[in-house]
Amino acid sequence: MYPTAPDHHQHDQKYSSPGVIQNPSLAQPAYHAPPYIARVQVPGAAGKWSTGLCHCCDDPANCMVTCFCPCITFGQIAEIVDKGSSTCGSSGTVYGLIALTGLACLYSCSYRSKLRGQYNLEEAPCVDCLVHFCCEACALCQEYRELKNRGFDLGIGWEANLERQQRGVATVAPIVAPAMTR
């Protein structure tokens, strides 16, 4: 009684693009997922940390040093993150003095942010200052392990790491991220 609506499925089989007719018996309808559904790795997207925040016992020696004297671990991290512009001793001393006020986590969280920026790491499990405020020792251990897993020997400092890289020592060379320019 009423005219039926056109069957769009048959239309898709006949026409793959406007004005082009295909053999209807061979054609399959082309269904494409909308671009916003596909999970595509975007260049420059944040990457994952090489170890978890609570994996402190993966490196027991560093865990012990960090628990009893976090200024040493912080100094080692700061020297590498600052690319040698500050020494382990000076950064560790500043950290130790600020620790007397109970606000060392504010100082160290800025280095976590720098480290994340250099290696394009995600801000996980939460914002940097909260990670350092809630678990300073775990955060420092994770940052130490991250640099170690990227080929740095934190015990020898920035200059010696660069020297090792130039000599071609059979270890993973430190990755030096280019500085941001305006």
Salt bridges, closest charged atoms under 4 A:
ASP59 OD2 - LYS148 NZ 3.15
ASP82 OD1 - LYS114 NZ 3.25
GLU122 OE2 - LYS48 NZ 3.76
GLU123 OE1 - ARG116 NH2 3.79
ASP128 OD1 - ARG112 NE 3.62
ASP128 OD2 - ARG116 NE 2.97
GLU136 OE1 - HIS132 ND1 2.84
GLU143 OE2 - ARG112 NH1 3.11
GLU143 OE2 - HIS132 NE2 2.68
GLU146 OE2 - ARG150 NE 2.81
ASP153 OD2 - ARG164 NH1 3.51
GLU163 OE2 - ARG167 NH1 3.84
